[in-house]
């Protein structure tokens, strides 16, 4: 499998898990980013909206959410991009 070319959502998830296991700096940055997103969301979003959203703050929670995004993607015509937006 070439880097970035995944035959299934599970391939992408496996690749992410492997990369996070090898690249501790990436993991540290990811966790800091997740924490900052949750903090910003709590401060800037309406209380009900903040509570309705998932806010992963650990590697395990992030992988679980990442998996759900790929599963939802298989039933829609839009594809999630790495920055969280959806591409057509």
Buried (B, 14 or more C-beta within 10 A) or exposed (E): EEEEEBEEBEEBBEBBBEEBEEEEEEBEEBBEEBBEBBEEEEEEEEEEEBEEEEBBEEBEEBBEBBBEBBEEBEEEEEEBEEEEEEEE
